[in-house]
Amino acid sequence: MEIKYNAEPGAFAPEYQTSGAAGADVRAFIGEDVCIDPGERRLIPTGLSVEIPEGFEIQVRPRSGLALRQGITVLNTPGTIDADYRGSVGIVLVNLGNERFIVHPGDRIAQFVVAPVIHADFRAVSSLSETGRGAGGYGSTGAV
């Protein structure tokens, strides 16, 4: 599948790090270091805009190493880039760790995963079918 993109001068193309990778790494397009204090969120530009084929989306996901080692994640994970969006892509990072995190120009900050989109036909009904779980919500299926 082909995903077309525009890159500002000096921005990096999304890049798969291995042949089996589901996500293509995306890099920070910033002119200087950006500090993210614990509990803080920042919009980090990528310098990219994309053209996604109809029927697909790009999911913006965290990088597992940043999440594990520094507590850095994508706040609205997975973020969605819709097929009809043509603007600049920014990544909302949040620091859930205990120490200040520094984003350097060109750092790998997130991943793009291309995924199919299915549009549902939402239909209002007067009742729903019964299941064994019923209306049981959070934690209703038992302990881990």
N, C-alpha and C positions, 0 to 999 in steps of 0.2 A: 504494500500500500504506500502511496506517496502522500506525504504531508508537505505542502508548500509553506515556506516561511520567508519573512523579510527580517533582516538583521541590521541594526544600527551599526555604523562603523566601529569595529573593535569588539562587538558582541560575539558570543560563541554559539555555534549550532548545537542543538540537542545531540547527545552522543551516547550510544549504547556502549558500556564498558566491556561486555562479554557477548559472545554469540547467543547465549541463552538468556540474556537479561530481558525482562519484561518492560522495564522502565529505562528511558533515555535520560541521562543526567542533564540538568540545566544549571547554568552558572550565573552568578551575580554579575550584573552589569552596572558597576558603581565606580565613581572616580576616586573614592577614598574609603578607608575602613568605616564600617558601620557597627556601632556597639549596640547590643541588645542586652539590657539588664534583666535579671530574674523577674519573671512575671510580665515583662514587656513584650509587645508585638510590634513588628515593623514590616512595611511593604518594601520588598527588595525587587528592583527592576531587573528584567532579564535582557532587555534590548531587543526582544523578539516579538513579532506578530505572526500569526499562523492562519492558514487556510485549510480547514478540516473538511473532508468530504461529508456531504449530507448523510445522515444515518450513523455518524460517529461523534465522539467527543474525545477530548484529551482530559484525563484525570491527572491532577497535580497531587503528587504524594510525597511524603517525607522520605529522607534518606535514612536508612536504618542505623547506620553508624553514628550520624549526628544525634539521632534520638537516644540511642543507648549511652553514648559517651558524654554528651553535653546536655541532653534534655531538650534539644531543638527539634521542633516539629512544624508542620504546616497547620495553621490554626483551623482552617475550614476543610480539613482533610476528609475525603479527597475533594479538592477544589475541582470545579468543572469549567472547562473552556468549551463553549458551545460552538457548533459548526457555523453559525452565522455571525460570530464575533470576529472582528478584524482589528481590534485595538491592540495596544501594547500589553504584553503579559507581565504581571508582577506577581510575586510570591509572598504571601502573608506568613512570615515566620514568627513563632512565639518561643520564648525561652522559658521552659518549665523546669530548668535546672536551678542550681544554687549559686552559680557563678556567672559573671558577665561573659557573654559570648561575642567574639569579634568576627564579623563577616568581612573578608578581604576581597578586593576586586578579583573576579575570575573564580572564586570558590564555587564548588558544586554545592548547591543549596536544596535541590529538590529533584523529583523525577517526573517525566511525562509518560503516562501510560495511555495508549490509544485503545479505546473500547467502543463496541457497538452500542447503539441506543435503540431501544424499542419504545415506541409511543403506545401507551395503553389507552383503551377506551374506557374511561371512568363512567360507571353507571350507578346512579342512586337506586337503592332498593329498600324495602321496608324491614327486611331482616337478613341476617347472614347465616350460612350453614353452621352447624354445630361441629366442634372438634373436641378431642380429649383435653386439650389445654384450655379451651374457652377464652375467657378474658384475662387469664393469668398473665401478669406483666413481668416487670423486672424481678429476676430471681425465682420465678415461679416454677422453673423446670428442675430445681434442685441445686445443691451445692456442687462446687467444682469437682 
